[in-house]
Amino acid sequence: MNTHHKVYHPFVSPFDPCVPMKVKTYSTPPHLYMGFQPPNLPQFTPAEALRAGTLWKPLYDPYFNPTQRIEGDSQP
């Protein structure tokens, strides 16, 4: 599993008084998939790096809105 966005289906109790959340998602940072920082990584320009929050392109992780619908999710 080398994706930055993970999806799981928590247990839904029949006795839970709240409306259940059948699908939950979370994000994992890109540095978890690098054992070490290899030399000569591609870099952003200084202006792009300020916007991205990192100098190195492989370590860039765009914001994921958890309230957005998941692709392929059939829930309303």
N, CA, C and O atoms as a Maestro MAE file, in Angstrom:
{
 s_m_m2io_version
 :::
 2.0.0
}

f_m_ct {
 s_m_title
 :::
 protein
 m_atom[304] {
  # First column is atom index #
  i_m_mmod_type
  r_m_x_coord
  r_m_y_coord
  r_m_z_coord
  i_m_residue_number
  s_m_chain_name
  s_m_pdb_residue_name
  s_m_pdb_atom_name
  i_m_atomic_number
  :::
  1 25 0.839 -1.185 0.000 1 A "MET " " N  " 7
  2 3 0.000 0.000 0.000 1 A "MET " " CA " 6
  3 2 0.880 1.242 0.000 1 A "MET " " C  " 6
  4 15 1.357 1.671 1.050 1 A "MET " " O  " 8
  5 25 1.089 1.807 -1.156 2 A "ASN " " N  " 7
  6 3 1.941 2.969 -1.264 2 A "ASN " " CA " 6
  7 2 1.138 4.199 -1.663 2 A "ASN " " C  " 6
  8 15 1.636 5.049 -2.402 2 A "ASN " " O  " 8
  9 25 -0.078 4.304 -1.193 3 A "THR " " N  " 7
  10 3 -0.895 5.480 -1.475 3 A "THR " " CA " 6
  11 2 -0.900 6.378 -0.252 3 A "THR " " C  " 6
  12 15 -0.753 5.903 0.874 3 A "THR " " O  " 8
  13 25 -1.066 7.659 -0.466 4 A "HIS " " N  " 7
  14 3 -1.045 8.601 0.644 4 A "HIS " " CA " 6
  15 2 -2.397 8.707 1.342 4 A "HIS " " C  " 6
  16 15 -2.472 9.212 2.462 4 A "HIS " " O  " 8
  17 25 -3.458 8.242 0.703 5 A "HIS " " N  " 7
  18 3 -4.781 8.327 1.296 5 A "HIS " " CA " 6
  19 2 -5.318 6.913 1.484 5 A "HIS " " C  " 6
  20 15 -5.466 6.151 0.528 5 A "HIS " " O  " 8
  21 25 -5.602 6.587 2.719 6 A "LYS " " N  " 7
  22 3 -6.080 5.254 3.060 6 A "LYS " " CA " 6
  23 2 -7.569 5.325 3.406 6 A "LYS " " C  " 6
  24 15 -8.061 6.345 3.890 6 A "LYS " " O  " 8
  25 25 -8.262 4.238 3.152 7 A "VAL " " N  " 7
  26 3 -9.694 4.141 3.426 7 A "VAL " " CA " 6
  27 2 -9.931 2.879 4.238 7 A "VAL " " C  " 6
  28 15 -9.349 1.832 3.954 7 A "VAL " " O  " 8
  29 25 -10.788 2.978 5.253 8 A "TYR " " N  " 7
  30 3 -11.163 1.778 5.993 8 A "TYR " " CA " 6
  31 2 -12.630 1.860 6.394 8 A "TYR " " C  " 6
  32 15 -13.232 2.934 6.395 8 A "TYR " " O  " 8
  33 25 -13.189 0.709 6.730 9 A "HIS " " N  " 7
  34 3 -14.600 0.590 7.094 9 A "HIS " " CA " 6
  35 2 -14.679 0.150 8.558 9 A "HIS " " C  " 6
  36 15 -14.458 -1.022 8.863 9 A "HIS " " O  " 8
  37 25 -14.996 1.090 9.472 10 A "PRO " " N  " 7
  38 3 -15.045 0.731 10.888 10 A "PRO " " CA " 6
  39 2 -16.279 -0.112 11.210 10 A "PRO " " C  " 6
  40 15 -17.243 -0.164 10.446 10 A "PRO " " O  " 8
  41 25 -16.212 -0.761 12.355 11 A "PHE " " N  " 7
  42 3 -17.350 -1.554 12.822 11 A "PHE " " CA " 6
  43 2 -18.515 -0.619 13.122 11 A "PHE " " C  " 6
  44 15 -18.330 0.436 13.729 11 A "PHE " " O  " 8
  45 25 -19.720 -1.007 12.695 12 A "VAL " " N  " 7
  46 3 -20.931 -0.235 12.952 12 A "VAL " " CA " 6
  47 2 -21.834 -1.073 13.831 12 A "VAL " " C  " 6
  48 15 -22.324 -2.125 13.422 12 A "VAL " " O  " 8
  49 25 -22.047 -0.592 15.046 13 A "SER " " N  " 7
  50 3 -22.878 -1.323 15.993 13 A "SER " " CA " 6
  51 2 -24.351 -1.080 15.683 13 A "SER " " C  " 6
  52 15 -24.731 0.042 15.350 13 A "SER " " O  " 8
  53 25 -25.190 -2.116 15.787 14 A "PRO " " N  " 7
  54 3 -26.624 -1.896 15.583 14 A "PRO " " CA " 6
  55 2 -27.246 -1.095 16.730 14 A "PRO " " C  " 6
  56 15 -28.371 -0.611 16.603 14 A "PRO " " O  " 8
  57 25 -26.535 -0.951 17.836 15 A "PHE " " N  " 7
  58 3 -27.073 -0.243 18.999 15 A "PHE " " CA " 6
  59 2 -26.547 1.183 19.123 15 A "PHE " " C  " 6
  60 15 -26.853 1.873 20.096 15 A "PHE " " O  " 8
  61 25 -25.768 1.624 18.160 16 A "ASP " " N  " 7
  62 3 -25.226 2.973 18.197 16 A "ASP " " CA " 6
  63 2 -26.349 3.965 17.911 16 A "ASP " " C  " 6
  64 15 -27.023 3.837 16.890 16 A "ASP " " O  " 8
  65 25 -26.572 4.960 18.792 17 A "PRO " " N  " 7
  66 3 -27.670 5.910 18.585 17 A "PRO " " CA " 6
  67 2 -27.366 6.953 17.487 17 A "PRO " " C  " 6
  68 15 -28.278 7.618 16.996 17 A "PRO " " O  " 8
  69 25 -26.103 7.090 17.113 18 A "CYS " " N  " 7
  70 3 -25.726 8.084 16.102 18 A "CYS " " CA " 6
  71 2 -25.744 7.465 14.710 18 A "CYS " " C  " 6
  72 15 -25.662 6.246 14.554 18 A "CYS " " O  " 8
  73 25 -25.850 8.314 13.719 19 A "VAL " " N  " 7
  74 3 -25.778 7.865 12.339 19 A "VAL " " CA " 6
  75 2 -24.345 7.379 12.106 19 A "VAL " " C  " 6
  76 15 -23.403 8.130 12.356 19 A "VAL " " O  " 8
  77 25 -24.160 6.161 11.640 20 A "PRO " " N  " 7
  78 3 -22.798 5.633 11.521 20 A "PRO " " CA " 6
  79 2 -22.044 6.231 10.337 20 A "PRO " " C  " 6
  80 15 -22.634 6.595 9.319 20 A "PRO " " O  " 8
  81 25 -20.735 6.322 10.496 21 A "MET " " N  " 7
  82 3 -19.833 6.684 9.397 21 A "MET " " CA " 6
  83 2 -19.298 5.365 8.875 21 A "MET " " C  " 6
  84 15 -18.473 4.725 9.526 21 A "MET " " O  " 8
  85 25 -19.759 4.957 7.709 22 A "LYS " " N  " 7
  86 3 -19.395 3.636 7.191 22 A "LYS " " CA " 6
  87 2 -18.024 3.609 6.543 22 A "LYS " " C  " 6
  88 15 -17.418 2.543 6.436 22 A "LYS " " O  " 8
  89 25 -17.520 4.758 6.109 23 A "VAL " " N  " 7
  90 3 -16.207 4.829 5.475 23 A "VAL " " CA " 6
  91 2 -15.422 5.959 6.127 23 A "VAL " " C  " 6
  92 15 -15.924 7.076 6.254 23 A "VAL " " O  " 8
  93 25 -14.186 5.667 6.542 24 A "LYS " " N  " 7
  94 3 -13.316 6.695 7.103 24 A "LYS " " CA " 6
  95 2 -12.020 6.722 6.304 24 A "LYS " " C  " 6
  96 15 -11.584 5.701 5.772 24 A "LYS " " O  " 8
  97 25 -11.409 7.902 6.225 25 A "THR " " N  " 7
  98 3 -10.162 8.051 5.482 25 A "THR " " CA " 6
  99 2 -9.131 8.756 6.347 25 A "THR " " C  " 6
  100 15 -9.469 9.470 7.292 25 A "THR " " O  " 8
  101 25 -7.879 8.544 6.010 26 A "TYR " " N  " 7
  102 3 -6.795 9.276 6.644 26 A "TYR " " CA " 6
  103 2 -5.641 9.388 5.668 26 A "TYR " " C  " 6
  104 15 -5.555 8.644 4.691 26 A "TYR " " O  " 8
  105 25 -4.758 10.330 5.950 27 A "SER " " N  " 7
  106 3 -3.637 10.604 5.069 27 A "SER " " CA " 6
  107 2 -2.335 10.228 5.760 27 A "SER " " C  " 6
  108 15 -2.179 10.448 6.961 27 A "SER " " O  " 8
  109 25 -1.403 9.661 5.006 28 A "THR " " N  " 7
  110 3 -0.079 9.359 5.537 28 A "THR " " CA " 6
  111 2 0.936 10.227 4.799 28 A "THR " " C  " 6
  112 15 0.834 10.396 3.584 28 A "THR " " O  " 8
  113 25 1.912 10.778 5.516 29 A "PRO " " N  " 7
  114 3 2.892 11.648 4.868 29 A "PRO " " CA " 6
  115 2 3.841 10.873 3.969 29 A "PRO " " C  " 6
  116 15 4.128 9.706 4.236 29 A "PRO " " O  " 8
  117 25 4.334 11.504 2.905 30 A "PRO " " N  " 7
  118 3 5.194 10.814 1.941 30 A "PRO " " CA " 6
  119 2 6.511 10.312 2.527 30 A "PRO " " C  " 6
  120 15 7.052 9.320 2.037 30 A "PRO " " O  " 8
  121 25 7.040 10.962 3.558 31 A "HIS " " N  " 7
  122 3 8.338 10.542 4.084 31 A "HIS " " CA " 6
  123 2 8.286 9.160 4.744 31 A "HIS " " C  " 6
  124 15 9.333 8.561 4.993 31 A "HIS " " O  " 8
  125 25 7.096 8.652 5.028 32 A "LEU " " N  " 7
  126 3 6.984 7.306 5.600 32 A "LEU " " CA " 6
  127 2 7.404 6.230 4.606 32 A "LEU " " C  " 6
  128 15 7.749 5.119 5.008 32 A "LEU " " O  " 8
  129 25 7.379 6.546 3.317 33 A "TYR " " N  " 7
  130 3 7.693 5.571 2.289 33 A "TYR " " CA " 6
  131 2 9.137 5.689 1.786 33 A "TYR " " C  " 6
  132 15 9.532 4.986 0.856 33 A "TYR " " O  " 8
  133 25 9.925 6.586 2.410 34 A "MET " " N  " 7
  134 3 11.341 6.722 2.073 34 A "MET " " CA " 6
  135 2 12.148 6.240 3.275 34 A "MET " " C  " 6
  136 15 11.981 6.750 4.383 34 A "MET " " O  " 8
  137 25 13.007 5.275 3.061 35 A "GLY " " N  " 7
  138 3 13.847 4.816 4.164 35 A "GLY " " CA " 6
  139 2 14.837 5.893 4.588 35 A "GLY " " C  " 6
  140 15 15.142 6.026 5.773 35 A "GLY " " O  " 8
  141 25 15.331 6.646 3.643 36 A "PHE " " N  " 7
  142 3 16.234 7.766 3.872 36 A "PHE " " CA " 6
  143 2 16.058 8.723 2.705 36 A "PHE " " C  " 6
  144 15 15.451 8.375 1.692 36 A "PHE " " O  " 8
  145 25 16.581 9.908 2.847 37 A "GLN " " N  " 7
  146 3 16.437 10.884 1.776 37 A "GLN " " CA " 6
  147 2 17.549 10.663 0.758 37 A "GLN " " C  " 6
  148 15 18.709 10.950 1.052 37 A "GLN " " O  " 8
  149 25 17.226 10.163 -0.425 38 A "PRO " " N  " 7
  150 3 18.260 9.899 -1.417 38 A "PRO " " CA " 6
  151 2 18.879 11.196 -1.948 38 A "PRO " " C  " 6
  152 15 18.240 12.248 -1.911 38 A "PRO " " O  " 8
  153 25 20.105 11.126 -2.437 39 A "PRO " " N  " 7
  154 3 20.735 12.333 -2.986 39 A "PRO " " CA " 6
  155 2 20.102 12.746 -4.311 39 A "PRO " " C  " 6
  156 15 19.496 11.932 -5.008 39 A "PRO " " O  " 8
  157 25 20.250 14.005 -4.638 40 A "ASN " " N  " 7
  158 3 19.803 14.584 -5.910 40 A "ASN " " CA " 6
  159 2 18.296 14.465 -6.145 40 A "ASN " " C  " 6
  160 15 17.866 14.184 -7.264 40 A "ASN " " O  " 8
  161 25 17.502 14.673 -5.111 41 A "LEU " " N  " 7
  162 3 16.049 14.700 -5.292 41 A "LEU " " CA " 6
  163 2 15.662 15.930 -6.107 41 A "LEU " " C  " 6
  164 15 16.296 16.977 -5.978 41 A "LEU " " O  " 8
  165 25 14.630 15.818 -6.944 42 A "PRO " " N  " 7
  166 3 14.172 17.007 -7.678 42 A "PRO " " CA " 6
  167 2 13.672 18.063 -6.690 42 A "PRO " " C  " 6
  168 15 13.065 17.737 -5.671 42 A "PRO " " O  " 8
  169 25 13.935 19.325 -7.005 43 A "GLN " " N  " 7
  170 3 13.568 20.419 -6.109 43 A "GLN " " CA " 6
  171 2 12.606 21.388 -6.777 43 A "GLN " " C  " 6
  172 15 12.605 21.562 -7.995 43 A "GLN " " O  " 8
  173 25 11.779 22.019 -5.928 44 A "PHE " " N  " 7
  174 3 10.929 23.114 -6.388 44 A "PHE " " CA " 6
  175 2 11.804 24.356 -6.534 44 A "PHE " " C  " 6
  176 15 12.890 24.432 -5.960 44 A "PHE " " O  " 8
  177 25 11.321 25.326 -7.304 45 A "THR " " N  " 7
  178 3 11.968 26.637 -7.313 45 A "THR " " CA " 6
  179 2 11.693 27.268 -5.950 45 A "THR " " C  " 6
  180 15 10.776 26.829 -5.255 45 A "THR " " O  " 8
  181 25 12.457 28.284 -5.544 46 A "PRO " " N  " 7
  182 3 12.217 28.882 -4.223 46 A "PRO " " CA " 6
  183 2 10.778 29.389 -4.026 46 A "PRO " " C  " 6
  184 15 10.214 29.224 -2.944 46 A "PRO " " O  " 8
  185 25 10.185 29.997 -5.046 47 A "ALA " " N  " 7
  186 3 8.807 30.491 -4.916 47 A "ALA " " CA " 6
  187 2 7.824 29.325 -4.775 47 A "ALA " " C  " 6
  188 15 6.906 29.387 -3.958 47 A "ALA " " O  " 8
  189 25 8.011 28.269 -5.564 48 A "GLU " " N  " 7
  190 3 7.139 27.095 -5.462 48 A "GLU " " CA " 6
  191 2 7.316 26.402 -4.120 48 A "GLU " " C  " 6
  192 15 6.349 25.903 -3.545 48 A "GLU " " O  " 8
  193 25 8.550 26.367 -3.616 49 A "ALA " " N  " 7
  194 3 8.829 25.717 -2.330 49 A "ALA " " CA " 6
  195 2 8.115 26.437 -1.192 49 A "ALA " " C  " 6
  196 15 7.629 25.793 -0.262 49 A "ALA " " O  " 8
  197 25 8.046 27.757 -1.254 50 A "LEU " " N  " 7
  198 3 7.322 28.495 -0.216 50 A "LEU " " CA " 6
  199 2 5.834 28.160 -0.239 50 A "LEU " " C  " 6
  200 15 5.207 28.064 0.816 50 A "LEU " " O  " 8
  201 25 5.263 27.981 -1.427 51 A "ARG " " N  " 7
  202 3 3.846 27.626 -1.528 51 A "ARG " " CA " 6
  203 2 3.592 26.179 -1.124 51 A "ARG " " C  " 6
  204 15 2.575 25.876 -0.501 51 A "ARG " " O  " 8
  205 25 4.521 25.277 -1.478 52 A "ALA " " N  " 7
  206 3 4.346 23.852 -1.204 52 A "ALA " " CA " 6
  207 2 4.696 23.487 0.232 52 A "ALA " " C  " 6
  208 15 4.178 22.505 0.764 52 A "ALA " " O  " 8
  209 25 5.576 24.271 0.868 53 A "GLY " " N  " 7
  210 3 5.973 23.969 2.230 53 A "GLY " " CA " 6
  211 2 7.147 23.004 2.325 53 A "GLY " " C  " 6
  212 15 7.510 22.583 3.423 53 A "GLY " " O  " 8
  213 25 7.741 22.652 1.203 54 A "THR " " N  " 7
  214 3 8.923 21.796 1.180 54 A "THR " " CA " 6
  215 2 9.749 22.114 -0.053 54 A "THR " " C  " 6
  216 15 9.222 22.575 -1.066 54 A "THR " " O  " 8
  217 25 11.027 21.867 0.039 55 A "LEU " " N  " 7
  218 3 11.907 22.112 -1.098 55 A "LEU " " CA " 6
  219 2 11.893 20.948 -2.076 55 A "LEU " " C  " 6
  220 15 12.065 21.149 -3.278 55 A "LEU " " O  " 8
  221 25 11.692 19.738 -1.579 56 A "TRP " " N  " 7
  222 3 11.807 18.544 -2.403 56 A "TRP " " CA " 6
  223 2 10.442 18.071 -2.896 56 A "TRP " " C  " 6
  224 15 9.512 17.912 -2.105 56 A "TRP " " O  " 8
  225 25 10.327 17.849 -4.192 57 A "LYS " " N  " 7
  226 3 9.066 17.452 -4.804 57 A "LYS " " CA " 6
  227 2 8.523 16.117 -4.285 57 A "LYS " " C  " 6
  228 15 7.316 16.014 -4.062 57 A "LYS " " O  " 8
  229 25 9.357 15.091 -4.083 58 A "PRO " " N  " 7
  230 3 8.799 13.823 -3.580 58 A "PRO " " CA " 6
  231 2 8.235 13.908 -2.159 58 A "PRO " " C  " 6
  232 15 7.463 13.038 -1.756 58 A "PRO " " O  " 8
  233 25 8.603 14.929 -1.400 59 A "LEU " " N  " 7
  234 3 8.087 15.080 -0.040 59 A "LEU " " CA " 6
  235 2 6.863 15.983 0.035 59 A "LEU " " C  " 6
  236 15 6.350 16.244 1.123 59 A "LEU " " O  " 8
  237 25 6.396 16.457 -1.103 60 A "TYR " " N  " 7
  238 3 5.213 17.326 -1.138 60 A "TYR " " CA " 6
  239 2 3.954 16.497 -0.918 60 A "TYR " " C  " 6
  240 15 3.753 15.460 -1.551 60 A "TYR " " O  " 8
  241 25 3.116 16.974 -0.014 61 A "ASP " " N  " 7
  242 3 1.852 16.304 0.285 61 A "ASP " " CA " 6
  243 2 0.747 17.353 0.258 61 A "ASP " " C  " 6
  244 15 0.612 18.116 1.214 61 A "ASP " " O  " 8
  245 25 -0.048 17.412 -0.813 62 A "PRO " " N  " 7
  246 3 -1.106 18.427 -0.871 62 A "PRO " " CA " 6
  247 2 -2.176 18.172 0.179 62 A "PRO " " C  " 6
  248 15 -2.363 17.046 0.640 62 A "PRO " " O  " 8
  249 25 -2.872 19.238 0.546 63 A "TYR " " N  " 7
  250 3 -3.931 19.128 1.547 63 A "TYR " " CA " 6
  251 2 -5.050 18.251 1.025 63 A "TYR " " C  " 6
  252 15 -5.479 18.385 -0.120 63 A "TYR " " O  " 8
  253 25 -5.516 17.357 1.871 64 A "PHE " " N  " 7
  254 3 -6.625 16.473 1.548 64 A "PHE " " CA " 6
  255 2 -7.803 16.865 2.413 64 A "PHE " " C  " 6
  256 15 -7.709 16.826 3.639 64 A "PHE " " O  " 8
  257 25 -8.901 17.238 1.800 65 A "ASN " " N  " 7
  258 3 -10.097 17.630 2.535 65 A "ASN " " CA " 6
  259 2 -10.858 16.373 2.941 65 A "ASN " " C  " 6
  260 15 -11.405 15.689 2.077 65 A "ASN " " O  " 8
  261 25 -10.908 16.051 4.230 66 A "PRO " " N  " 7
  262 3 -11.558 14.812 4.658 66 A "PRO " " CA " 6
  263 2 -13.070 14.806 4.450 66 A "PRO " " C  " 6
  264 15 -13.690 13.744 4.504 66 A "PRO " " O  " 8
  265 25 -13.672 15.966 4.214 67 A "THR " " N  " 7
  266 3 -15.118 15.988 4.023 67 A "THR " " CA " 6
  267 2 -15.531 15.785 2.573 67 A "THR " " C  " 6
  268 15 -16.720 15.660 2.279 67 A "THR " " O  " 8
  269 25 -14.548 15.750 1.652 68 A "GLN " " N  " 7
  270 3 -14.877 15.512 0.260 68 A "GLN " " CA " 6
  271 2 -15.265 14.060 0.061 68 A "GLN " " C  " 6
  272 15 -14.835 13.178 0.805 68 A "GLN " " O  " 8
  273 25 -16.076 13.825 -0.944 69 A "ARG " " N  " 7
  274 3 -16.458 12.445 -1.257 69 A "ARG " " CA " 6
  275 2 -15.258 11.672 -1.783 69 A "ARG " " C  " 6
  276 15 -14.401 12.216 -2.479 69 A "ARG " " O  " 8
  277 25 -15.219 10.427 -1.442 70 A "ILE " " N  " 7
  278 3 -14.165 9.540 -1.927 70 A "ILE " " CA " 6
  279 2 -14.567 9.029 -3.293 70 A "ILE " " C  " 6
  280 15 -15.734 8.705 -3.518 70 A "ILE " " O  " 8
  281 25 -13.604 8.951 -4.217 71 A "GLU " " N  " 7
  282 3 -13.919 8.430 -5.543 71 A "GLU " " CA " 6
  283 2 -14.411 6.992 -5.425 71 A "GLU " " C  " 6
  284 15 -13.782 6.166 -4.764 71 A "GLU " " O  " 8
  285 25 -15.504 6.706 -6.049 72 A "GLY " " N  " 7
  286 3 -16.063 5.368 -6.005 72 A "GLY " " CA " 6
  287 2 -16.966 5.120 -4.805 72 A "GLY " " C  " 6
  288 15 -17.530 4.034 -4.676 72 A "GLY " " O  " 8
  289 25 -17.114 6.110 -3.920 73 A "ASP " " N  " 7
  290 3 -17.968 5.954 -2.743 73 A "ASP " " CA " 6
  291 2 -19.418 6.180 -3.147 73 A "ASP " " C  " 6
  292 15 -19.734 7.170 -3.807 73 A "ASP " " O  " 8
  293 25 -20.289 5.276 -2.759 74 A "SER " " N  " 7
  294 3 -21.696 5.373 -3.158 74 A "SER " " CA " 6
  295 2 -22.569 6.027 -2.095 74 A "SER " " C  " 6
  296 15 -23.784 6.125 -2.272 74 A "SER " " O  " 8
  297 25 -21.964 6.482 -0.983 75 A "GLN " " N  " 7
  298 3 -22.762 7.114 0.057 75 A "GLN " " CA " 6
  299 2 -23.159 8.527 -0.371 75 A "GLN " " C  " 6
  300 15 -22.440 9.156 -1.146 75 A "GLN " " O  " 8
  301 25 -24.291 9.034 0.122 76 A "PRO " " N  " 7
  302 3 -24.689 10.399 -0.237 76 A "PRO " " CA " 6
  303 2 -23.805 11.442 0.383 76 A "PRO " " C  " 6
  304 15 -24.017 12.636 0.172 76 A "PRO " " O  " 8
  :::
 }
 m_bond[303] {
  # First column is bond index #
  i_m_from
  i_m_to
  i_m_order
  :::
  1 1 2 1
  2 2 3 1
  3 3 4 2
  4 3 5 1
  5 5 6 1
  6 6 7 1
  7 7 8 2
  8 7 9 1
  9 9 10 1
  10 10 11 1
  11 11 12 2
  12 11 13 1
  13 13 14 1
  14 14 15 1
  15 15 16 2
  16 15 17 1
  17 17 18 1
  18 18 19 1
  19 19 20 2
  20 19 21 1
  21 21 22 1
  22 22 23 1
  23 23 24 2
  24 23 25 1
  25 25 26 1
  26 26 27 1
  27 27 28 2
  28 27 29 1
  29 29 30 1
  30 30 31 1
  31 31 32 2
  32 31 33 1
  33 33 34 1
  34 34 35 1
  35 35 36 2
  36 35 37 1
  37 37 38 1
  38 38 39 1
  39 39 40 2
  40 39 41 1
  41 41 42 1
  42 42 43 1
  43 43 44 2
  44 43 45 1
  45 45 46 1
  46 46 47 1
  47 47 48 2
  48 47 49 1
  49 49 50 1
  50 50 51 1
  51 51 52 2
  52 51 53 1
  53 53 54 1
  54 54 55 1
  55 55 56 2
  56 55 57 1
  57 57 58 1
  58 58 59 1
  59 59 60 2
  60 59 61 1
  61 61 62 1
  62 62 63 1
  63 63 64 2
  64 63 65 1
  65 65 66 1
  66 66 67 1
  67 67 68 2
  68 67 69 1
  69 69 70 1
  70 70 71 1
  71 71 72 2
  72 71 73 1
  73 73 74 1
  74 74 75 1
  75 75 76 2
  76 75 77 1
  77 77 78 1
  78 78 79 1
  79 79 80 2
  80 79 81 1
  81 81 82 1
  82 82 83 1
  83 83 84 2
  84 83 85 1
  85 85 86 1
  86 86 87 1
  87 87 88 2
  88 87 89 1
  89 89 90 1
  90 90 91 1
  91 91 92 2
  92 91 93 1
  93 93 94 1
  94 94 95 1
  95 95 96 2
  96 95 97 1
  97 97 98 1
  98 98 99 1
  99 99 100 2
  100 99 101 1
  101 101 102 1
  102 102 103 1
  103 103 104 2
  104 103 105 1
  105 105 106 1
  106 106 107 1
  107 107 108 2
  108 107 109 1
  109 109 110 1
  110 110 111 1
  111 111 112 2
  112 111 113 1
  113 113 114 1
  114 114 115 1
  115 115 116 2
  116 115 117 1
  117 117 118 1
  118 118 119 1
  119 119 120 2
  120 119 121 1
  121 121 122 1
  122 122 123 1
  123 123 124 2
  124 123 125 1
  125 125 126 1
  126 126 127 1
  127 127 128 2
  128 127 129 1
  129 129 130 1
  130 130 131 1
  131 131 132 2
  132 131 133 1
  133 133 134 1
  134 134 135 1
  135 135 136 2
  136 135 137 1
  137 137 138 1
  138 138 139 1
  139 139 140 2
  140 139 141 1
  141 141 142 1
  142 142 143 1
  143 143 144 2
  144 143 145 1
  145 145 146 1
  146 146 147 1
  147 147 148 2
  148 147 149 1
  149 149 150 1
  150 150 151 1
  151 151 152 2
  152 151 153 1
  153 153 154 1
  154 154 155 1
  155 155 156 2
  156 155 157 1
  157 157 158 1
  158 158 159 1
  159 159 160 2
  160 159 161 1
  161 161 162 1
  162 162 163 1
  163 163 164 2
  164 163 165 1
  165 165 166 1
  166 166 167 1
  167 167 168 2
  168 167 169 1
  169 169 170 1
  170 170 171 1
  171 171 172 2
  172 171 173 1
  173 173 174 1
  174 174 175 1
  175 175 176 2
  176 175 177 1
  177 177 178 1
  178 178 179 1
  179 179 180 2
  180 179 181 1
  181 181 182 1
  182 182 183 1
  183 183 184 2
  184 183 185 1
  185 185 186 1
  186 186 187 1
  187 187 188 2
  188 187 189 1
  189 189 190 1
  190 190 191 1
  191 191 192 2
  192 191 193 1
  193 193 194 1
  194 194 195 1
  195 195 196 2
  196 195 197 1
  197 197 198 1
  198 198 199 1
  199 199 200 2
  200 199 201 1
  201 201 202 1
  202 202 203 1
  203 203 204 2
  204 203 205 1
  205 205 206 1
  206 206 207 1
  207 207 208 2
  208 207 209 1
  209 209 210 1
  210 210 211 1
  211 211 212 2
  212 211 213 1
  213 213 214 1
  214 214 215 1
  215 215 216 2
  216 215 217 1
  217 217 218 1
  218 218 219 1
  219 219 220 2
  220 219 221 1
  221 221 222 1
  222 222 223 1
  223 223 224 2
  224 223 225 1
  225 225 226 1
  226 226 227 1
  227 227 228 2
  228 227 229 1
  229 229 230 1
  230 230 231 1
  231 231 232 2
  232 231 233 1
  233 233 234 1
  234 234 235 1
  235 235 236 2
  236 235 237 1
  237 237 238 1
  238 238 239 1
  239 239 240 2
  240 239 241 1
  241 241 242 1
  242 242 243 1
  243 243 244 2
  244 243 245 1
  245 245 246 1
  246 246 247 1
  247 247 248 2
  248 247 249 1
  249 249 250 1
  250 250 251 1
  251 251 252 2
  252 251 253 1
  253 253 254 1
  254 254 255 1
  255 255 256 2
  256 255 257 1
  257 257 258 1
  258 258 259 1
  259 259 260 2
  260 259 261 1
  261 261 262 1
  262 262 263 1
  263 263 264 2
  264 263 265 1
  265 265 266 1
  266 266 267 1
  267 267 268 2
  268 267 269 1
  269 269 270 1
  270 270 271 1
  271 271 272 2
  272 271 273 1
  273 273 274 1
  274 274 275 1
  275 275 276 2
  276 275 277 1
  277 277 278 1
  278 278 279 1
  279 279 280 2
  280 279 281 1
  281 281 282 1
  282 282 283 1
  283 283 284 2
  284 283 285 1
  285 285 286 1
  286 286 287 1
  287 287 288 2
  288 287 289 1
  289 289 290 1
  290 290 291 1
  291 291 292 2
  292 291 293 1
  293 293 294 1
  294 294 295 1
  295 295 296 2
  296 295 297 1
  297 297 298 1
  298 298 299 1
  299 299 300 2
  300 299 301 1
  301 301 302 1
  302 302 303 1
  303 303 304 2
  :::
 }
}
